[in-house]
Amino acid sequence: MRTSIKLTGYNAVTLTAIDPYSGEAIKWEFFIPIRGGYVRRSGRHGDLQVCQRLATRGGTLWCKDGSDLLMTIRREWKRYRAEARREWKKYRG
């Protein structure tokens, strides 16, 4: 499966990929308020605030509009994958 990160509305982005940690297919939906604000992700237990490297802790992500959200999710997905590679190399020895 190829990674797909697409703007799906004025203030929403969908990321479809294989999670580098679990190896499972994921479909994450991110959104911001209409006038900009903190990035959130729809989850099983409600909406989650999104931080750097798409984590639930750390520096909170903030965007002004959909195009900013799209660039931010692309950047943070790249960082998320890089972190997964570093951890894999560390445990691999």
FENCORFEN-V373061 format. One record per helix or strand of 2 or more residues. SS is the DSSP state (H for helix, E for strand). FROM is the first residue (numbers start at 1). LEN is the number of residues. If there is no record, write none. Layout:
ss=SS from=FROM len=LEN
ss=SS from=FROM len=LEN
//
This chain:
ss=E from=4 len=6
ss=E from=12 len=7
ss=E from=25 len=7
ss=E from=37 len=2
ss=E from=40 len=4
ss=E from=46 len=4
ss=H from=52 len=3
ss=E from=62 len=2
ss=H from=66 len=27
//
